């Protein structure tokens, strides 16, 4: 029996496991007829999930939590039983801002501390000269990009709500907005940073994996109601996307993946530029040479598909920190309950896949490569860490 | 409903954000007919936030395919960008309204505190206009196809009249006979004639 599943996605690099699940037959092997529908805004992804046009979707992790909490919109409980990889984002600034940062001491390179301190000097100098604050764009209020950008700015002594302006601009419009000098910088997923560099419009100052090495990103999200009504279909979908993530991990598949994503019905654009994010070989500035960034985008290794409850707790902590929601035990519980390692593990059982034994961990505590306990023994894990050296312990919330 | 013909707030500031000029004007016209005079249409994609700050709308309609929906969503969070916070439907009882809107392909954002019955009638109007536009578009596509077919038939007739020295009626009769014999549409046969003639030229 074939089961129909409709999944919405946004044209970004990390929709890759969904595309590969369909195109390389992993969904069909699980008995799924997977239909992928391309959307143009996160708001539409959420709305079409809520009204049932989509069974599941490519979602921002914090967006699934916001929906469960009912912030900014209807309260509709969502679940995130699978992570669609780690990392894949970067912060890019305009050529003009980059020049000012270099004058303020940012050497070439991408160290977030060095870059951030130079940016702080630029911000202070503009204040003294009574110039308008710099404008940075991100893609959605409840997004990893918003929180990573704020985390970096704040840790470098820049108040993201007072010292700069933060605006939302959809990814496909970012490069034009930078060219037209409406914005001075942005934090977005690939391929858009590389598109800006390739267009000669901006320079990557840091990949966000330099801010938090094993930072979470998108999830496979669905309504709790659908997960409860059709658990077998959800489990089959999780397995198909998991196997697609493994396929994406293998370097020999990277060129084919770039060509697949470059098709106009998926992400579109140039396969060469998509390959930069897939392989972690980024060019930081127009005409610059390629740098290899280890762990820039991780489809499957490092337990990258596991929905850590501590990721949900970190997102909740950022929502509280930046005033999007009141801190409360009830809110924390709703946020934690959105991430579902239990559904992940039970879906993996038929494949005999090893999973982390714990649901939660202290984030960013493991500075060296090592292992974590798993259902079958141990799993390779690490290094991980935040650039300011402060781990995040979800139990201290 | 009498209320729809004589809205209590004809000056309600309504903004339509749609890249599709025709659909935007279908909605704008509907709103004006219902007595709302303060309607603005924005088609460009850039700088939406600045336009909104200038216009200070109380109701915003935006097509669902528009990536700028996420720009509007930020206004829930950053009310300092505009005069006051704007909320879509934040109440569970609004689920049916959202469903109708999403099915029609229109998103709606409404200033917090606007009376609910007023919102409902305006949204119903937007939903029905978006649905009407969809119907109109289907009809237009059909009309365009019919027009294209007529043009092909005219060209095929011209070719036959010239090559075989036929009258216009005789040329048409020949096309029709070939179509009946081959169980095809006249426009398909005509297209074959036009293609063949261009190959033989």
Interface residues (C-beta under 8 A of the other chain):
Chain A: X40 X41 X42 X43 X44 X47 X48 X50 X51 X53 X70 X72 X73 X74 X75 X139 X140 X141 X166 X167 X168 X169 X170 X171 X172 X173 X176 X177 X180 X182 X324
Chain B: X45 X46 X47 X49 X64 X65 X66 X67 X68 X69 X70 X71 X72 X73 X74 X76 X77 X78 X81 X88 X89 X90 X91 X92 X94 X95 X98 X99 X102 X103 X107
